[in-house]
Amino acid sequence: MNIAARLEGLAAPGSICVSGTVRDHIGDRLPYAFEDLGEQSVKNIARPVRVYVLHPGGVAEAPTPRVLSSSLLPVAAPRLSIVVLPFTNLSDDREQQYFADGITDDLTTDLSRISGSFVIARNAAFTYKGKPVDVKQVGREVGVRYVLEGSVRRTGHQVRVNVQLVDAETGAHLWADRFDIDRVNLPEAQDTIAGRIARTLNVELLEDAGRRIERERMADPDARDLVMYGRALFNRPYSVANFQEAQRAYEQALEKDPGLVDAKIGIASVLLSRIANAWSPVTQQDLSRAEQLLLEAIEQNANNAWARSMMGLLRRLQDRAEQSLSEWETAIALDRNNTSALRQLGVTLMHLGRAEEAIPIIEKGIRLSPYDAGTPGTYQVLGLCHLLLGHVERAIELFRKSLAGNTRLYFTHMSLAAALGLKGDLVEARVALAEALRLRPDINSVARLRFSIPYNNPKYRALLEKKVNPGLRKAGLPEE
């Protein structure tokens, strides 16, 4: 696209310039003639570009040599712009080449689902296959801020996949990961690896974009930058402060662009998440505003997976669980890497009293994105599923995992206190309860805890009374 923009600047008014690559692809397929202007040096493209002028009516009888201008201003790459370079096969095994190309294709497709992303098409990216590349040069040539590159190597029965995200402007490495898999499971592993990388990159790209926006300290950021900043804040470890700052960014974005879909979804996501985490009381005003914003967003784009996810949360908070399930399933169908939808589908099943069904779905969400900001809360939900099923030891293990990732989750401390109380470890149970009360001194009785839970499904409520609250009483939480 950068080359096309430069050629547009070189063309005289009313004429068309094309690159040598385009000229070669056309060949004799079209009844047009081309005037060869030789190689031209153009701005921000490292190598000279061979340029042709298209003459639909035939070549001018006596073409006049022209001096071409290359003064076109550089085009700023979109914030979430990326090219997935073909993964390198470091083995002699041809099967690994198909595997490497398959991962490249899947990642290109999956990353294009990220809202606001600009992903270079597969065919353009594959022109770099088998060639030594300079990522900064690639970034300039295709007009992106990020380059993703990787390799596949077979060692015995194992296949190792390495992947790294590089800043195309500086060449700095922003993120890297490695996957070791058994050759027997290559087809299944391809989906798992591509999905996990895509989900992780979603978070990493938004976080890096958020840091850039913070560094730039723009006096008047545009609406899309504000949305991107809001999403980066929302993806950070859960806290009231991060959620408040994210909502401010979304609100400012909506003021600047009242029709911006992602700003509407962003505001709804903060309102609903605060309620779901019991950080805000359930108010009809917040639910009504979230519903109106989501209905508007879905009317503008019915296939927006983020909007469908948030609609699923809204319906659950409205005690419309079956509709909630339908929305989560739609979100997953639209984006197979939507780990939030996978996890929340499991949460909804748990709130319907179907904890056993919920466990494998929640576990899949964790496998797909084991390190993002929502994972500690997901371990808490998984632990609660096991606690509701009477698996006390497993629940304690999962609650501890949750707290290892985020110590500020009061509901995890409360859940751990309940599980330890049921086990009979009353000293540790009281310590966990004390920490929960330090974080949320307003939830200082079983009755207040019962009131803070925004879900009213009778089966779920009955399970809490039977499997959780007795442990809290043993830990020392009073009834009233």
C-alpha positions as CSV (number, residue, x, y, z in Angstrom):
1,M,0.0,0.0,0.0
2,N,2.9,2.4,0.7
3,I,4.3,1.7,-2.8
4,A,0.9,2.3,-4.3
5,A,0.6,5.6,-2.5
6,R,4.1,6.7,-3.7
7,L,3.3,5.8,-7.3
8,E,0.1,7.8,-7.1
9,G,2.2,10.8,-6.2
10,L,4.5,10.2,-9.1
11,A,1.7,10.0,-11.7
12,A,0.9,13.1,-13.8
13,P,-2.7,14.3,-13.4
14,G,-5.1,12.0,-15.1
15,S,-2.5,9.2,-15.6
16,I,-1.8,5.9,-13.8
17,C,1.6,4.6,-12.6
18,V,2.1,0.9,-11.6
19,S,5.1,-0.9,-10.2
20,G,7.1,-3.5,-12.1
21,T,5.5,-6.2,-10.0
22,V,2.0,-5.2,-11.2
23,R,3.2,-4.9,-14.8
24,D,4.6,-8.5,-14.6
25,H,1.4,-9.9,-13.2
26,I,-0.7,-8.2,-15.9
27,G,1.5,-9.6,-18.7
28,D,-0.5,-9.8,-21.9
29,R,-3.9,-10.3,-20.2
30,L,-5.0,-6.7,-20.9
31,P,-5.0,-4.8,-24.2
32,Y,-3.0,-1.9,-22.7
33,A,0.5,-0.6,-23.4
34,F,3.0,0.5,-20.7
35,E,5.7,3.1,-20.8
36,D,8.8,2.0,-18.9
37,L,10.1,4.9,-16.8
38,G,12.9,2.9,-15.3
39,E,13.8,2.5,-11.6
40,Q,12.7,5.4,-9.3
41,S,13.7,6.2,-5.7
42,V,10.7,7.0,-3.7
43,K,10.2,8.2,-0.1
44,N,10.4,5.7,2.7
45,I,11.0,2.7,0.4
46,A,14.5,1.4,0.7
47,R,14.9,-0.2,-2.7
48,P,14.3,1.6,-6.0
49,V,10.9,0.8,-7.6
50,R,10.6,0.1,-11.4
51,V,7.8,2.3,-12.6
52,Y,5.5,2.0,-15.7
53,V,2.9,4.4,-17.0
54,L,-0.3,2.8,-18.2
55,H,-1.6,3.9,-21.6
56,P,-5.1,2.5,-22.3
57,G,-5.0,3.7,-25.9
58,G,-1.5,2.6,-26.7
59,V,2.0,4.0,-26.2
60,A,2.5,7.6,-27.0
61,E,4.4,7.9,-30.3
62,A,7.2,10.0,-28.8
63,P,7.3,9.7,-25.1
64,T,8.9,12.7,-23.5
65,P,11.3,11.9,-20.6
66,R,10.0,13.3,-17.4
67,V,11.4,14.1,-14.0
68,L,9.2,12.4,-11.4
69,S,8.5,14.0,-8.0
70,S,8.9,11.8,-4.9
71,S,7.9,14.5,-2.4
72,L,4.8,12.6,-1.2
73,L,4.6,12.9,2.5
74,P,5.0,9.6,4.4
75,V,1.7,7.9,5.3
76,A,1.5,7.1,9.1
77,A,0.9,3.4,9.7
78,P,-2.3,2.6,11.6
79,R,-1.8,1.9,15.3
80,L,-2.8,-1.7,15.2
81,S,-1.1,-2.5,11.8
82,I,0.8,-5.8,11.5
83,V,2.2,-8.2,9.0
84,V,2.6,-11.9,9.7
85,L,5.7,-13.1,7.9
86,P,5.7,-16.7,6.7
87,F,6.9,-18.9,9.5
88,T,10.3,-20.4,8.7
89,N,10.6,-24.2,8.5
90,L,13.9,-25.0,10.1
91,S,13.5,-28.8,9.5
92,D,14.0,-30.9,6.3
93,D,10.6,-32.5,6.9
94,R,8.1,-31.1,4.3
95,E,5.2,-31.8,6.6
96,Q,6.5,-29.1,8.9
97,Q,6.4,-26.7,5.9
98,Y,2.7,-27.2,5.5
99,F,2.4,-26.8,9.3
100,A,4.4,-23.5,9.2
101,D,2.3,-22.1,6.4
102,G,-0.9,-23.2,8.1
103,I,0.0,-21.3,11.3
104,T,0.9,-18.2,9.2
105,D,-2.5,-18.4,7.4
106,D,-4.5,-18.9,10.6
107,L,-2.7,-16.1,12.4
108,T,-3.4,-13.7,9.5
109,T,-7.1,-14.6,9.7
110,D,-7.4,-14.5,13.5
111,L,-5.5,-11.2,13.9
112,S,-7.8,-9.5,11.3
113,R,-10.7,-10.1,13.7
114,I,-9.2,-7.7,16.2
115,S,-11.3,-4.6,16.2
116,G,-9.5,-1.7,14.6
117,S,-6.6,-3.9,13.3
118,F,-5.0,-3.5,9.9
119,V,-3.4,-6.9,8.8
120,I,-1.5,-7.3,5.6
121,A,-3.0,-9.9,3.3
122,R,-1.5,-13.4,3.1
123,N,-0.4,-13.0,-0.5
124,A,1.5,-9.8,0.1
125,A,3.2,-11.3,3.2
126,F,4.2,-14.5,1.4
127,T,6.3,-12.4,-1.1
128,Y,8.9,-12.4,1.7
129,K,8.9,-16.2,2.1
130,G,12.4,-17.7,2.0
131,K,14.1,-14.3,1.9
132,P,16.3,-12.7,4.6
133,V,14.4,-9.7,5.9
134,D,15.0,-6.5,7.9
135,V,11.9,-6.0,9.9
136,K,12.3,-2.2,9.8
137,Q,12.5,-2.3,6.0
138,V,9.4,-4.6,5.9
139,G,7.5,-2.2,8.1
140,R,8.3,0.7,5.7
141,E,7.5,-1.3,2.6
142,V,4.1,-2.5,3.7
143,G,3.2,0.4,6.0
144,V,2.8,-1.4,9.4
145,R,3.9,-0.8,13.0
146,Y,4.4,-4.4,14.0
147,V,6.0,-7.5,12.4
148,L,5.2,-11.0,13.6
149,E,7.8,-13.7,12.7
150,G,8.3,-17.2,13.8
151,S,9.9,-20.6,13.1
152,V,9.1,-24.3,13.2
153,R,11.7,-26.9,14.1
154,R,11.4,-30.7,14.4
155,T,13.6,-32.5,17.0
156,G,12.7,-36.2,17.1
157,H,9.0,-36.6,17.9
158,Q,8.7,-33.0,19.1
159,V,8.0,-29.9,17.1
160,R,9.1,-26.5,18.5
161,V,7.4,-23.3,17.4
162,N,9.0,-20.0,18.3
163,V,7.2,-16.7,17.7
164,Q,8.1,-13.1,18.3
165,L,6.5,-9.7,17.9
166,V,8.8,-6.9,16.7
167,D,8.3,-3.1,16.7
168,A,8.8,-2.3,13.0
169,E,9.8,1.3,13.7
170,T,12.7,0.4,16.2
171,G,13.3,-3.3,15.6
172,A,12.8,-3.9,19.3
173,H,11.3,-7.2,20.4
174,L,8.0,-6.6,22.3
175,W,6.9,-10.2,23.1
176,A,8.1,-13.8,22.4
177,D,6.8,-17.3,23.2
178,R,7.7,-20.9,22.5
179,F,5.5,-24.0,22.1
180,D,6.6,-27.6,22.2
181,I,4.2,-30.1,20.8
182,D,4.0,-33.8,19.8
183,R,4.1,-34.5,16.0
184,V,1.2,-36.8,16.3
185,N,-1.1,-34.0,17.2
186,L,0.0,-31.4,14.5
187,P,-3.5,-30.6,13.1
188,E,-5.0,-30.0,16.6
189,A,-1.9,-28.2,17.7
190,Q,-2.1,-25.8,14.8
191,D,-5.5,-24.5,15.9
192,T,-4.4,-24.3,19.6
193,I,-1.2,-22.5,18.9
194,A,-2.6,-20.1,16.4
195,G,-5.5,-19.3,18.7
196,R,-3.3,-18.8,21.7
197,I,-0.9,-16.6,19.8
198,A,-3.7,-14.5,18.3
199,R,-5.4,-13.9,21.7
200,T,-2.1,-13.0,23.4
201,L,-1.2,-10.7,20.6
202,N,-4.6,-9.0,20.9
203,V,-3.6,-8.1,24.5
204,E,0.0,-7.2,23.7
205,L,-0.8,-5.0,20.7
206,L,-3.5,-3.1,22.6
207,E,-1.1,-2.7,25.6
208,D,1.7,-1.4,23.4
209,A,-0.6,1.0,21.6
210,G,-1.8,2.2,25.0
211,R,1.7,2.9,26.1
212,R,2.4,4.8,22.9
213,I,-0.6,6.9,23.4
214,E,0.4,7.6,27.0
215,R,4.0,8.6,25.9
216,E,2.8,10.8,23.1
217,R,0.6,12.8,25.6
218,M,-1.5,14.1,22.8
219,A,-3.3,17.3,23.6
220,D,-6.3,16.3,21.5
221,P,-6.3,12.5,20.8
222,D,-8.8,11.3,18.2
223,A,-11.7,9.0,19.1
224,R,-10.1,5.8,17.9
225,D,-6.9,6.4,20.0
226,L,-9.1,7.0,23.0
227,V,-10.9,3.7,22.4
228,M,-7.6,1.9,22.0
229,Y,-6.3,3.5,25.3
230,G,-9.5,2.4,27.0
231,R,-9.2,-1.1,25.9
232,A,-5.5,-1.2,27.0
233,L,-6.6,0.0,30.5
234,F,-9.4,-2.5,30.6
235,N,-7.0,-5.4,29.8
236,R,-4.7,-4.5,32.7
237,P,-5.1,-6.2,36.1
238,Y,-8.6,-5.7,37.3
239,S,-9.0,-2.8,39.6
240,V,-11.6,-0.1,40.2
241,A,-9.0,2.6,39.2
242,N,-8.3,0.9,35.8
243,F,-12.0,0.5,35.1
244,Q,-12.7,4.1,35.9
245,E,-9.9,5.4,33.7
246,A,-11.0,3.1,30.9
247,Q,-14.6,4.5,31.1
248,R,-13.3,8.1,31.0
249,A,-11.4,7.3,27.8
250,Y,-14.5,5.6,26.2
251,E,-16.8,8.5,27.2
252,Q,-14.4,11.0,25.6
253,A,-14.3,8.9,22.5
254,L,-18.1,8.8,22.2
255,E,-18.2,12.6,22.7
256,K,-15.9,13.0,19.7
257,D,-17.6,10.4,17.5
258,P,-21.2,9.6,18.7
259,G,-21.4,6.8,16.1
260,L,-18.2,4.9,17.1
261,V,-19.3,1.3,17.8
262,D,-16.3,0.4,19.9
263,A,-16.8,3.4,22.2
264,K,-20.3,2.3,22.8
265,I,-19.3,-1.3,23.6
266,G,-16.4,-0.1,25.8
267,I,-18.7,2.0,28.0
268,A,-21.1,-0.9,28.3
269,S,-18.3,-3.3,29.1
270,V,-17.1,-1.1,32.1
271,L,-20.6,-0.6,33.4
272,L,-21.5,-4.3,33.3
273,S,-18.1,-5.5,34.6
274,R,-18.3,-3.3,37.6
275,I,-21.7,-4.8,38.4
276,A,-20.5,-8.3,37.7
277,N,-17.5,-7.9,40.1
278,A,-19.8,-6.3,42.7
279,W,-17.7,-3.1,42.5
280,S,-21.0,-1.2,41.8
281,P,-24.5,-1.8,42.9
282,V,-27.0,-3.2,40.4
283,T,-28.9,-0.1,39.2
284,Q,-31.5,0.0,36.5
285,Q,-29.9,3.2,35.1
286,D,-26.6,1.4,34.4
287,L,-28.3,-1.7,33.0
288,S,-30.6,0.5,30.7
289,R,-27.7,2.6,29.4
290,A,-25.6,-0.5,28.7
291,E,-28.5,-2.2,26.9
292,Q,-29.1,0.9,24.8
293,L,-25.5,1.2,23.8
294,L,-25.2,-2.5,22.9
295,L,-28.4,-2.5,20.9
296,E,-27.1,0.5,18.9
297,A,-23.7,-1.3,18.4
298,I,-25.3,-4.5,17.2
299,E,-27.7,-2.6,14.9
300,Q,-24.6,-1.0,13.3
301,N,-22.6,-4.3,13.2
302,A,-24.5,-7.5,14.1
303,N,-21.3,-9.6,13.7
304,N,-19.3,-7.7,16.3
305,A,-18.0,-10.5,18.7
306,W,-17.2,-8.0,21.5
307,A,-20.8,-6.5,21.4
308,R,-22.3,-10.0,21.5
309,S,-20.1,-10.9,24.5
310,M,-21.2,-7.9,26.4
311,M,-24.8,-8.6,25.5
312,G,-24.3,-12.0,27.0
313,L,-23.1,-10.5,30.3
314,L,-26.0,-8.0,30.3
315,R,-28.6,-10.8,29.8
316,R,-27.0,-12.8,32.6
317,L,-27.2,-9.8,34.9
318,Q,-30.9,-9.4,33.9
319,D,-31.5,-13.1,34.9
320,R,-32.1,-14.0,31.3
321,A,-29.7,-16.9,31.3
322,E,-30.8,-18.8,28.2
323,Q,-30.5,-15.6,26.1
324,S,-27.1,-15.1,27.8
325,L,-26.0,-18.5,26.6
326,S,-27.1,-17.8,23.1
327,E,-25.1,-14.5,23.0
328,W,-21.9,-16.1,24.3
329,E,-22.2,-18.9,21.7
330,T,-22.7,-16.3,19.0
331,A,-19.6,-14.4,20.1
332,I,-17.5,-17.6,20.0
333,A,-18.8,-18.5,16.6
334,L,-17.8,-15.1,15.4
335,D,-14.4,-15.2,17.0
336,R,-13.0,-18.6,18.1
337,N,-10.3,-16.8,20.1
338,N,-12.7,-14.9,22.2
339,T,-11.5,-16.2,25.5
340,S,-13.7,-13.8,27.4
341,A,-16.8,-15.4,25.8
342,L,-15.5,-18.9,26.5
343,R,-15.0,-18.1,30.1
344,Q,-18.2,-16.3,30.5
345,L,-20.1,-19.1,28.8
346,G,-18.8,-21.3,31.6
347,V,-19.7,-18.7,34.3
348,T,-23.3,-18.6,32.9
349,L,-23.5,-22.4,33.1
350,M,-22.3,-22.3,36.6
351,H,-24.9,-19.7,37.5
352,L,-27.5,-22.1,36.0
353,G,-26.3,-24.7,38.5
354,R,-24.4,-26.6,35.8
355,A,-20.9,-26.4,37.2
356,E,-19.8,-29.7,35.8
357,E,-20.6,-28.6,32.2
358,A,-18.8,-25.3,32.9
359,I,-15.4,-26.7,33.9
360,P,-14.1,-27.9,30.5
361,I,-15.2,-24.7,28.8
362,I,-13.5,-22.5,31.4
363,E,-10.4,-24.6,31.2
364,K,-10.3,-24.2,27.4
365,G,-10.4,-20.4,27.9
366,I,-7.4,-20.6,30.2
367,R,-5.4,-22.8,27.8
368,L,-6.1,-20.3,25.0
369,S,-4.9,-17.3,27.0
370,P,-3.2,-18.3,30.2
371,Y,-1.5,-15.0,31.0
372,D,-3.9,-12.1,30.4
373,A,-5.4,-9.9,33.1
374,G,-8.6,-11.9,33.3
375,T,-7.0,-15.2,34.1
376,P,-6.8,-14.8,37.9
377,G,-10.5,-14.1,38.0
378,T,-11.1,-17.1,35.8
379,Y,-9.2,-19.4,38.2
380,Q,-11.5,-18.1,40.9
381,V,-14.6,-19.1,38.9
382,L,-13.1,-22.5,38.1
383,G,-12.3,-23.0,41.8
384,L,-15.9,-22.0,42.7
385,C,-17.2,-24.6,40.2
386,H,-15.2,-27.3,42.0
387,L,-16.3,-26.0,45.4
388,L,-20.0,-26.2,44.3
389,L,-19.3,-29.8,43.3
390,G,-17.7,-30.6,46.6
391,H,-14.1,-30.8,45.4
392,V,-12.7,-28.7,48.2
393,E,-9.0,-29.5,47.8
394,R,-9.0,-28.7,44.1
395,A,-10.9,-25.5,44.8
396,I,-8.3,-24.4,47.3
397,E,-5.5,-25.0,44.8
398,L,-7.3,-22.9,42.1
399,F,-8.1,-20.1,44.5
400,R,-4.4,-19.9,45.4
401,K,-3.5,-19.8,41.7
402,S,-6.0,-16.9,41.3
403,L,-4.4,-14.9,44.1
404,A,-0.9,-15.6,42.7
405,G,-2.0,-13.6,39.7
406,N,-3.9,-10.8,41.4
407,T,-4.0,-10.3,45.2
408,R,-6.6,-7.6,44.9
409,L,-9.6,-9.9,44.1
410,Y,-11.6,-9.8,47.3
411,F,-14.0,-12.5,46.0
412,T,-11.1,-14.9,45.7
413,H,-10.0,-14.3,49.3
414,M,-13.6,-14.8,50.3
415,S,-13.9,-18.0,48.3
416,L,-10.6,-19.3,49.7
417,A,-11.9,-18.6,53.2
418,A,-15.0,-20.6,52.5
419,A,-13.0,-23.6,51.1
420,L,-10.5,-23.6,54.0
421,G,-13.4,-23.3,56.5
422,L,-15.0,-26.4,55.0
423,K,-11.7,-28.3,55.1
424,G,-11.2,-27.4,58.7
425,D,-8.1,-25.2,58.3
426,L,-9.7,-22.4,60.5
427,V,-6.5,-20.4,61.1
428,E,-5.8,-20.0,57.4
429,A,-9.5,-19.5,56.7
430,R,-9.6,-16.5,59.1
431,V,-6.5,-15.0,57.5
432,A,-8.1,-15.2,54.1
433,L,-11.4,-13.8,55.4
434,A,-9.5,-10.9,57.1
435,E,-7.9,-10.0,53.7
436,A,-11.3,-10.1,52.0
437,L,-12.7,-7.8,54.6
438,R,-9.7,-5.5,54.3
439,L,-10.4,-5.1,50.6
440,R,-14.2,-4.9,50.9
441,P,-15.1,-3.9,54.5
442,D,-18.7,-3.3,53.4
443,I,-19.3,-7.1,52.8
444,N,-18.9,-8.0,56.4
445,S,-21.6,-10.7,56.8
446,V,-23.1,-13.6,55.0
447,A,-26.3,-11.5,54.5
448,R,-24.3,-8.7,52.9
449,L,-22.4,-11.1,50.7
450,R,-25.7,-12.7,49.6
451,F,-27.1,-9.2,48.8
452,S,-23.9,-8.3,46.7
453,I,-24.2,-11.2,44.3
454,P,-26.0,-9.9,41.2
455,Y,-27.4,-13.3,40.1
456,N,-30.7,-14.7,41.3
457,N,-30.9,-18.1,39.7
458,P,-32.6,-20.3,42.5
459,K,-30.4,-23.4,41.8
460,Y,-27.2,-21.3,42.0
461,R,-28.3,-19.6,45.1
462,A,-29.2,-22.9,46.7
463,L,-25.8,-24.3,45.9
464,L,-24.1,-21.3,47.5
465,E,-26.1,-21.8,50.7
466,K,-25.2,-25.5,50.8
467,K,-21.6,-25.5,49.6
468,V,-20.1,-22.1,50.3
469,N,-21.7,-20.2,53.1
470,P,-21.2,-22.9,55.8
471,G,-17.5,-22.6,55.2
472,L,-17.6,-18.8,55.6
473,R,-19.5,-19.2,58.9
474,K,-16.7,-21.6,60.1
475,A,-14.1,-19.0,59.0
476,G,-15.8,-16.5,61.3
477,L,-18.1,-14.5,58.9
478,P,-21.2,-13.5,60.9
479,E,-24.7,-14.2,59.6
480,E,-25.9,-10.6,59.9
